[in-house]
Amino acid sequence: MKAKLTYLGAGIGLIVGFILYLISDFFLFLVILGPMVGFLSYDYRLYRKQKLKLEEEAKKAQEEQQKKEQKRLEREMKKTQKRNREDKVSLYENIYTVAGYCLATQQELSVYIKNAEEVIAHFKVSSEVRAVAVEAFNRALDKSFDFDSFVNSYKTNIGKNRDYMKYVLTYAYLIASVDGEMNYEVKDRLVNIATALESTKAALKRLFQSKGAEARFAKEFDDEKNKSDNHQEYSHEESNTSNDNGDKSKSSNYNSANGNSNSGYSNNSDSRRSSNTSASSDKVAQALSILGLDSNATFDDVKRAHKKMMFQYHPDRLAAQNLSPDMVEIYTDTAKSVQAAYDYLKKIYSDYI
């Protein structure tokens, strides 16, 4: 739409000029001057005003269109980022990239590689996915690793998601630490990459305070479940075997394969009850931190926190949120750590109640 000249002022000026000419019978130039004055004082000013108004409206319309387009692109990006977060391969690749970057300056890697193998075994991935994780780990260990490219790719493809970030950093911590402890150089590199990925200071503080406990407790939960399943399978076979010697042989093989029958999360009551030791105290603090509690918590506090968090991460509730199976699995991992922490604390508190 364009502004239009009306020539109303020019017409009025022409009439006024002509009248003045007739009255004066002398100022003939008023017939010419009148329309010019009318045009400049009214028509042109009105035209400029309309033009500026239309330009402003067009600019606003363009800005609104740009905002709509920007919102559309943001929605599309969020959908893409959501799909990327639901991709397990991408998740494990990010975990092992972060872990590899943290360990890039370490000379001796054998203990960390062992951690990495235990974590990938915990995830129960295919050989193809394992190969992707190993490649990501080795790529991040290399001096030529493009830190900025990884960070930009993560921000673009994954976006901001607190739970996803927590999951990546927690398992990276588990890989890059020894018995829950991380040396200063590795810790500094973890802070560096986590900050670049826009993790909050509060989240990092919780991670270092808990020493990656959530991942360890979730792993203990699965290890204990697997041990229980194996034991039940063995017991079933044993009950159907009539040969006593065969029974003894099986029992011996079971114990030798699994180590001390009292080892592991649920059966290792001696280590749990030694609350005077630093390791036990640390584990109690870590279990409490998973439940969002501190050392002043009573067992009633523990039970309430456990009930609340298990409700929050209940599979039916997660399914109602239309989450993908992969994201449900991430939250289920959190539920496992909550349950394992509660079971551990229940045994600790049983000494005092």
C-alpha positions, 0 to 999 in steps of 0.5 A: 500500500502506498501513500497518495497525494490528494492535491486538496491544498493545491486546489484550495490555494488555486481558488484563493489565489484566483479570488485575490487576483480578481479582488486586487486586479494586480497580483496575478502571480497569486494564481500561481503562488496559491496552489504551490503554498497549498500543496506544500503546506497541506498536501505534501505534509499529509503525504509525508505523514501517511508515508511515514505511517505506512512505513512504520506499519510495514516495519511492524508487520515485518517485525511481527512476521520475523518474530513468528518465523523465529518462534517457528524455527525455535519450535522446530529446533526444540522438536529436533533437540528433543528427538536428539535427546531421545537418541541413546547413541547420541547420549552415550556419545556425549557421555564418553566425549565428556569423559574422554576430554576430562582424562585427556591429560592423564598418562595412566588410563587403565583404571579409567578404561575399566570404569568406561567398560563397566559403565557401557556394560551397565547400559547393556548396549549393542556392539555397534553402540559400544563402538560409537562410545569408544570412538567418542572417548578416543577422539576426545582423548586426542590432542586435536579434539575440537572442543569448541566444535563439540560444545557448539554441536551439543548446544545446537543439537541437544539444547538445554535440558537439566536432566539430560545434562545431569545424566551426562555429567554424572556418568562422565564423573563415574568414568573419570573418577577412582572410587568416587574421587577425582583428581584436581586436573580432571575435575578442572577439565570437567568444570571447564566443559560443563560450564561451556555446555551451560551447566549451572554452578549449583548442579556442578556443586551437587555433582561434586558433593555426591561424587557421582553417587546417583550413577553408582547407586543406579549401577548397584541397583542393577548389579544387585538385581542381576545377582538376585536373578542369577541366584534364583536361576541357580536355585531353580536348577539346584532344586531340580538336581538330584545329585548331591555332589553335583549340587555342591559343585554348582554351589562352589562354581556359583560362589567362585564366579560371584566372589564372596556370597556376602559381597555386593550392595544388599548383602554387604551389611558389615561395610554398611554398619561400619559408620565410623569409617570415612568411606561409610560416612561418605556413602551415607551422605551420598545416599542422603543427597540423592534423596535431597536430604542432609545428615540431620534427616530422620528415617521418617524424612528418608521414607517421605523423600523416597515415597515422593521421588518414587512417585515422581519417577513412576513409569505410569507417570512418566508415560503420561508425559508422552516421553520417549522410551529412551527418556523414560529409561533415563528417569528410570535410572534416577528411580533406581538410584533413589531405590538403592539409596533408600535400601542402603539407608534403611539398613543403616538406620536399622541400627538405631531404630 
